[in-house]
Amino acid sequence: MTQESEQKKLRELGELRHRMRHSASHVMADAVLTLFPDAKLGIGPPTDDGFYYDFDVPRAFTPEDLQRIDEIMAERVQRDLPFERREIGREEARAMFAHQPYKRELIDAIPSGEAISVYRHGEFMDLCEGPHVASTGQIRAFKLLSIAGAYWRGSEANPMLQRIYGTAFESREALEEFLARLEEAQRRDHRRLGRDLGLFMFDALAPASPFFLPKGTTVYNLMIAFIRELYSRYGYQEVITPQIFSTELWKRSGHYDNYRENMYFTYVDEREFGVKPMNCPGHCLLYSSQLHSYRELPIRYADFGRLHRYERSGVTHGLTRVRSFSQDDAHIFCRPEQVPEEVAYILRFMKETYQAFGLGEPRVALSLRPEKRGGSDEMWDRAEIILRGALQQSGYPFQEAQGEGAFYGPKIDLFMRDAIGREWQLGTVQLDLFMPERFELHYIGEDNTPRRPVMVHRAILGSLERFMGVLVEHYGGAFPLWLAPVQAVVVPIADRH
């Protein structure tokens, strides 16, 4: 089988699983309404590993409830009920879901003039854009997994709903393989291992912000020391920048318009300030503080400064999704013609790093312009052409991901697989023509005239907190000797032993 045909087969399998899991979430909601006719339905999307649905019911679900829901789902699958799609008007939709307040809220949020679609199987109808399998009988193998709490739309200001997680696969064998991996993942859960090994802790007084205990701090500092050693070889200059800046900076950088909902703000002397979620604007100020010649470029600033980003409580997760963290962050200012060589240089840095941590070859994605973005279309066209060309020259096979770029430019994302086959997005290389324009950055070219540099954003480990969480699970808590917080223990032996 050729690589192209293998990738096509994987894409088709991924699409089948996506549809099957989406359909399974509808069948689960149907079963819950059968058991709890007054249940209020939230949302029920497919996920990378399965599906979930959020419910507002008068009491907590029990394991016995899950068993009964599973039985009703099996009956619906056995009946092989067709999924039927229909587009309806706004008033009909509101009347159809008159007793479903969360659905009505979703209907009201749909822009005027946009189609409203529903899917039906048997007697069950749900607000949904799809897609689905043709009938319930195509949900080959499924299993309900767990129950958790989830705020409606991820906001603590909204009601707490009950979320049922499940998964579905194209065969019983594939389901059993997944369940075995899931059991192993639970054994490796970094939240449990971090507690048991004395690495880190959390406290409700600092939500989603980790405390590193002495052993965890040792591992954290060893990670930084490793990157610092490579910085000296790869020509990076480490800098330190402030934690808090006037809102004027964030408006200038575009973060105020494009990233404000993820930032923390405060007032000092009646002026608004923002705690930094990213280092790039501060590095632009550093660069612009001096005059630069084309001979100096590329200039590579590296920064381990602490960052703060607001994450909804419903999406925070151990070390892998936190509100306070540090990155092995760097920004390179270079001439446009230096970009391909610089990207190749960064990819070599990444490969050396991941090999040292026992990670394999990455999957590479070129993430292109999102709907919400800064800069002109011409600027984005140029940036995407430059970055695509740099990737092609590097020799790395890659796939393009439409709409996944940063608001200031396209990016290369590297995805690594851990010891049990899970994929993690780690490294990123982002090309930015937008911010040098906003900060009026320049260097003096060979002809002695001002030229605009290109800015390359780069992280290899990414969030150090997140990377440490990935490593704990990758190693199952058994760190390699060079990274272990306790490398040797002296055990006294008495004659009686």
PyMOL commands that set and color helices and strands:
alter all, ss='L'
color gray80, all
select helices_A, chain A and resi 3-35+63-79+90-96+101-109+136-138+152-154+172-187+190-196+214-234+247-253+255-258+260-262+280-288+294-296+336-356+377-394+434-438+464-475+481-483
alter helices_A, ss='H'
color red, helices_A
select strands_A, chain A and resi 40-41+51-56+84-88+116-121+124-127+141-151+160-169+200-201+211-212+237-238+244-246+264-268+271-275+299-303+306-308+324-334+363-367+398-401+411-417+423-432+443-444+450-451+454-463
alter strands_A, ss='S'
color yellow, strands_A
deselect
rebuild
show_as cartoon
